Amino acid sequence: MPAVTVRNIPEETHRAIKQRAKMHGVSAEAEIRQILEEAVRPAERVKLGTWLYERSRAFGGVELDIRRDPTPTDAPDFE
C-alpha cells in the first residue's frame, strides 16, 4: 500500500488531529487516513448516472424502450 509523508504541518493542526483521534479512539495515523478518505471520496458524492437521472426529471424524465437484438452475430475473423 502506498505511503505518504506530510511535512511542515502546523503545530495547532497536529494537536487537533491528535485530539480528534483520541475522541474517536483511534491513532492519529488512522484519523488522518479517515480525513483523507472523506475529503477525496465523500459518502454524499453523486455519481454521473444519478446526476443525469435527476436532471432529466426536471423535464419530465425520459422513457426509453430499449430492446436487445436477439440476432446472433458471427465471430470476428482476424485473418
Secondary structure, DSSP 8 states (H G I E B T S, - for coil): ----------HHHHHHHHHHHHHHTS-HHHHHHHHHHHHHS-TT---HHHHHHHHHHTTT-------------------
